[in-house]
């Protein structure tokens, strides 16, 4: 199984890093599991949205950047809904 050109184990590791970076950037307080989930889901959602507009990215660095941006967006959405 490949996620954006990376394997499942790499996606979990990179997703965790992306989620943690987003947590630090957004000054949010979440646990390790939530960081991994946010990083992976953020990357998948943002990749899907970018694919709709004709953009396709692959590789570890792209997955990390897209995961970070996607996780930040998900944190912002969660904060908006929570208020």
N, C-alpha and C positions, 0 to 999 in steps of 0.2 A: 504494500500500500504506500503510495507516495502522496505527499501533501505539498503542492507547490514546488516540486522538484527535490524535496527532502524526504527521508524515510520517517516512519512513525516515531521511532525513538528520538531521532534528531528533532522532529516537530515538537515533541514533548519538552525536550531540553531548551530549544530555541524559544518555544512558547512561554516557558517558565521565565526565561531571561527577559523576553519582551514584556511579559506581564509585570515582572518585578520593576523593570525600568519605568513602565507606565505608572505603577503604584508610587514610585519615588517622585516622578515628574508631576503627577496629579495630587500628591500629598494625601494619598488614600491609605487606609490601614486594612490590608487583607492578608490572608494566609497564603502559604505556598501553593496549595491546591487551587485556590481561586486565581492566583497569578498565572498558573499554567493554563487554566481554563480560559481566562481572559485573553492571554496571548494567542492561544490556538484559535479560539472562536473569533477574536478580533482579526486575525490574519485571514481566516476563511471568509468571513463576511466582507472584509475590505477587498480581498482578491476577487470575490464574486462581483462586487460592485464595479471594480476596475475593469474586469473582463467584459461587463456589459457595455462599457465605453471603448472597448477595443484594446485595452492595455493588458499585457501579459508579462508577468515577472516570474523568474525562477531562481532557485539557489538559496543558500543560507542567509546571505546578507539581505536579500530582498525580503525573505520570510521574516527576519528579525525586524526590519524597518516597518514592513506592512503590519506585522503583529503588534509592534509598539503603537503605531498610529491607530490601528483598530481597537486595541485595548483602551487607549485614551478616550476614543469616541464612546466605547461602551461604558466606561466609568462616568463620563459626562452625561450620557443618557440616563444611567442609573441614578445619578444625583438629581437630575431634572425631574424624574418620576417620583423619587423619594420625597421631594419638597412638595 
